[in-house]
Amino acid sequence: MTRDYFDPSPEETVIVLVDAATVRKAETIIERCEHCDPNAPFPLKAILDWVTTSIPSVTDYVLEVPARCPGCGGELLEDALVVPAPSV
């Protein structure tokens, strides 16, 4: 089996603790989640990459508090799919 993607080793992985203020900032970029829209295209971690200016290929996130969907109010963890707000 060939490797089609970059999968960093544990030594190469960067763990970022995302504080509540940064989670709230990420929420302002979200329009709705996969529960509101089954076709939501992006994982929340893509929004977190942008907000934290982290390198997507090596970064994993630990959220201090779950993000909330502005559409339904549901909890969102880093792998939840979201629709970015149109102004982004």
DRENDO-1510 file (C-alpha; in Angstrom, 1 decimal, always signed):
<recs>
REC; n; res; u; v; w
REC; 1; MET; +0.0; +0.0; +0.0 .
REC; 2; THR; +1.4; +3.4; -1.0 .
REC; 3; ARG; +1.2; +6.5; +1.1 .
REC; 4; ASP; -0.9; +9.1; -0.8 .
REC; 5; TYR; -0.7; +11.8; +1.9 .
REC; 6; PHE; +1.7; +13.1; +4.5 .
REC; 7; ASP; +1.2; +11.5; +7.8 .
REC; 8; PRO; +3.7; +13.0; +10.3 .
REC; 9; SER; +5.3; +10.8; +12.9 .
REC; 10; PRO; +4.4; +11.6; +16.6 .
REC; 11; GLU; +7.7; +13.4; +16.9 .
REC; 12; GLU; +6.8; +15.7; +13.9 .
REC; 13; THR; +3.3; +16.4; +15.1 .
REC; 14; VAL; +2.6; +19.7; +16.7 .
REC; 15; ILE; -0.2; +19.8; +19.3 .
REC; 16; VAL; -1.8; +23.2; +19.7 .
REC; 17; LEU; -4.0; +23.9; +22.7 .
REC; 18; VAL; -6.7; +26.3; +21.5 .
REC; 19; ASP; -8.0; +28.6; +24.2 .
REC; 20; ALA; -11.6; +29.7; +24.5 .
REC; 21; ALA; -10.9; +33.1; +23.0 .
REC; 22; THR; -9.5; +31.5; +19.8 .
REC; 23; VAL; -12.4; +29.1; +19.6 .
REC; 24; ARG; -14.8; +32.0; +19.8 .
REC; 25; LYS; -12.8; +33.7; +17.0 .
REC; 26; ALA; -13.1; +30.6; +14.8 .
REC; 27; GLU; -16.9; +30.5; +15.5 .
REC; 28; THR; -17.2; +33.9; +13.8 .
REC; 29; ILE; -15.9; +32.3; +10.6 .
REC; 30; ILE; -18.5; +29.5; +10.7 .
REC; 31; GLU; -21.9; +29.9; +9.1 .
REC; 32; ARG; -23.3; +26.4; +9.9 .
REC; 33; CYS; -22.2; +22.8; +10.6 .
REC; 34; GLU; -22.8; +19.4; +9.2 .
REC; 35; HIS; -25.9; +19.0; +11.2 .
REC; 36; CYS; -27.4; +22.1; +9.6 .
REC; 37; ASP; -26.0; +21.3; +6.2 .
REC; 38; PRO; -25.1; +17.7; +5.3 .
REC; 39; ASN; -22.9; +19.1; +2.5 .
REC; 40; ALA; -20.6; +21.0; +4.8 .
REC; 41; PRO; -17.3; +20.8; +3.0 .
REC; 42; PHE; -14.5; +21.8; +5.5 .
REC; 43; PRO; -13.4; +20.3; +8.8 .
REC; 44; LEU; -13.3; +22.8; +11.7 .
REC; 45; LYS; -9.5; +22.1; +11.9 .
REC; 46; ALA; -9.1; +23.9; +8.5 .
REC; 47; ILE; -10.7; +27.0; +10.2 .
REC; 48; LEU; -8.4; +26.5; +13.2 .
REC; 49; ASP; -5.4; +26.3; +10.8 .
REC; 50; TRP; -6.3; +29.7; +9.4 .
REC; 51; VAL; -7.1; +31.3; +12.8 .
REC; 52; THR; -3.9; +30.0; +14.5 .
REC; 53; THR; -1.7; +30.3; +11.4 .
REC; 54; SER; -0.6; +26.7; +12.1 .
REC; 55; ILE; +0.8; +24.3; +9.5 .
REC; 56; PRO; -2.1; +22.0; +8.5 .
REC; 57; SER; +0.0; +19.0; +7.6 .
REC; 58; VAL; +1.6; +18.6; +11.1 .
REC; 59; THR; -0.8; +20.2; +13.5 .
REC; 60; ASP; -3.4; +18.6; +15.7 .
REC; 61; TYR; -5.7; +20.6; +18.0 .
REC; 62; VAL; -7.0; +20.3; +21.5 .
REC; 63; LEU; -9.9; +22.6; +22.2 .
REC; 64; GLU; -10.2; +24.2; +25.7 .
REC; 65; VAL; -13.9; +24.4; +25.0 .
REC; 66; PRO; -16.0; +23.0; +22.1 .
REC; 67; ALA; -16.9; +25.5; +19.4 .
REC; 68; ARG; -20.6; +26.1; +18.9 .
REC; 69; CYS; -22.4; +26.2; +15.6 .
REC; 70; PRO; -24.1; +29.6; +15.0 .
REC; 71; GLY; -26.9; +27.9; +13.1 .
REC; 72; CYS; -28.0; +25.2; +15.5 .
REC; 73; GLY; -25.9; +25.8; +18.7 .
REC; 74; GLY; -24.5; +22.3; +18.6 .
REC; 75; GLU; -21.0; +21.5; +19.9 .
REC; 76; LEU; -18.2; +21.2; +17.3 .
REC; 77; LEU; -14.9; +19.5; +17.8 .
REC; 78; GLU; -12.0; +19.7; +15.5 .
REC; 79; ASP; -13.1; +17.1; +13.0 .
REC; 80; ALA; -16.7; +18.5; +12.7 .
REC; 81; LEU; -17.5; +19.6; +9.1 .
REC; 82; VAL; -18.5; +23.3; +8.7 .
REC; 83; VAL; -19.5; +25.8; +6.1 .
REC; 84; PRO; -17.5; +29.0; +6.3 .
REC; 85; ALA; -19.3; +32.3; +6.5 .
REC; 86; PRO; -19.6; +34.1; +3.1 .
REC; 87; SER; -17.4; +37.0; +4.1 .
REC; 88; VAL; -14.4; +34.8; +4.6 .
</recs>
